[in-house]
Amino acid sequence: MARALARMTLGTCLSALVACNEISPPGSTFAVEVGSTTEGTYGETLAGQDGETPAHLTNSTTEGPTCGDGVIDPGEGCDDGNLAPEDGCDATCSQEAAVEWTYTHNGGAGQDDIACGVAIDGEGRVFVVGAELVQSRDAWIVALAPEGHELWRKTIDSAGFDDAFADVAVDEAGRVYAAGHEELTAGVRSPVIRAFTGEGADLWKFSEAAVAAGGSGIDGLALADGALYSTGSQAETQVSLAIRRHDPVSGAAAWKTTTVAGATNAFAGGIAEAGTQLLAAGSAEVEGVLHPLLVRVGHDGSLVTTQVEAAHAGAWSDVVAIGGEGEVLVSGRIEPTPGAGFDVAVRRISGRDVVRWSQTIDHLAGFDVGRGAAVGAGEEVFVAGSVTSASGDLEIFGARLSGSGELRWTHVNANPGLGLDDHGAAAAFGPGFVVLAGDEQVAGEGANVWVRRFRAE
């Protein structure tokens, strides 16, 4: 099963998330396997994992009614003076997520509706993109106020076939960029980016004719160097990872660079500025199995390096800049031991491809995956993904870490019922808060868009 899952196309939140028991309570913290923080060159097999729960996540064992008295006693990670759930400190005085609001959306047809990307502007407005299934699947975007209510929402159906957005970005001028794919002919997906004002008015559309039938599209966006950059998968005889530089005013592409990284196929995830270069994250198919892939290009489009992590099966889903000197944070999934299942993987890498630290989070023995990643003030890190519950269902998952790799807390959205797979897909920091977006199954309604805002402490 693990090998079959390794073959899933990575950045395609659009097809992998949705055809994209003991239920853990929301905000519960789980045992983690912490990767070695020993520095090493990217692609090396890192030092062994100790499987110990960090001390800051250890529940209090102090006898007596001390938790909830407002005093942090030995063994307590926090004490906010109450035992209320989801307020940043749980009833065992362990750090947890502080939930501020949750937004859900069930499309008019009551079928599968998913969120794949999220971005936040300087005013704290939350922009979420994905897809809504009506008669066909349509690209979907919504703007939420900082308080969580809808400001505007629209769906886009190019030609009555399959359309979806995979990522969104907002620039300092207030332009909102939504990227994904559109089908103008059945079975042939083309990459597309649409630009809007912050109020939802159309600005421009970039599209490119598909070279061949298959899953061409754009999976990630980044704003850097006064330009808009995109990465996606391009279907030809082989599937290539493609990187483009766009004019943010018109959407026109100045250049495009493609590579299969010496593998059978290469699939895109996210993209970020890394000092004087751009770094695209994804996966490369080697002998039928996906492996994590990093591709570096210059701002002029010149291909600098391609790096396939041959030691482990897995894939990188997203990448984001962190710190200085070209450092990045990548998130995805890693199979530490062949056949043992995938774990959420988070890694900080220097501009010279030195691994600063690496974290793997193993919820249960199953399929766990990190997808979207975000970095906030003070290099705080948030990762969105999915983990397998005891019932075998996937649940929405979020993890908060420090810039040095220390795990603060994990959050699992408990969805009652068996056979209901949910997916966390995207993360973003705003002023004083962090947002996790994905989809949640609801009986009789298929998947619903799901967005939750947490207090950033």
Secondary structure as GFF3:
##gff-version 3
##sequence-region A 1 457
A	DSSP	alpha_helix	2	6	.	.	.	ID=ss1
A	DSSP	alpha_helix	13	16	.	.	.	ID=ss2
A	DSSP	beta_strand	40	41	.	.	.	ID=ss3
A	DSSP	three_ten_helix	55	57	.	.	.	ID=ss4
A	DSSP	beta_strand	87	89	.	.	.	ID=ss5
A	DSSP	beta_strand	95	105	.	.	.	ID=ss6
A	DSSP	beta_strand	113	120	.	.	.	ID=ss7
A	DSSP	beta_strand	126	133	.	.	.	ID=ss8
A	DSSP	beta_strand	137	144	.	.	.	ID=ss9
A	DSSP	beta_strand	150	156	.	.	.	ID=ss10
A	DSSP	beta_strand	163	170	.	.	.	ID=ss11
A	DSSP	beta_strand	176	185	.	.	.	ID=ss12
A	DSSP	beta_strand	188	196	.	.	.	ID=ss13
A	DSSP	beta_strand	202	207	.	.	.	ID=ss14
A	DSSP	beta_strand	214	215	.	.	.	ID=ss15
A	DSSP	beta_strand	217	224	.	.	.	ID=ss16
A	DSSP	beta_strand	227	235	.	.	.	ID=ss17
A	DSSP	beta_strand	239	246	.	.	.	ID=ss18
A	DSSP	beta_strand	253	259	.	.	.	ID=ss19
A	DSSP	beta_strand	265	274	.	.	.	ID=ss20
A	DSSP	beta_strand	277	286	.	.	.	ID=ss21
A	DSSP	beta_strand	289	298	.	.	.	ID=ss22
A	DSSP	beta_strand	303	308	.	.	.	ID=ss23
A	DSSP	beta_strand	313	321	.	.	.	ID=ss24
A	DSSP	beta_strand	328	335	.	.	.	ID=ss25
A	DSSP	beta_strand	343	349	.	.	.	ID=ss26
A	DSSP	beta_strand	354	361	.	.	.	ID=ss27
A	DSSP	beta_strand	369	375	.	.	.	ID=ss28
A	DSSP	three_ten_helix	377	379	.	.	.	ID=ss29
A	DSSP	beta_strand	381	388	.	.	.	ID=ss30
A	DSSP	beta_strand	394	401	.	.	.	ID=ss31
A	DSSP	beta_strand	407	413	.	.	.	ID=ss32
A	DSSP	beta_strand	423	430	.	.	.	ID=ss33
A	DSSP	beta_strand	433	442	.	.	.	ID=ss34
A	DSSP	beta_strand	446	455	.	.	.	ID=ss35
###
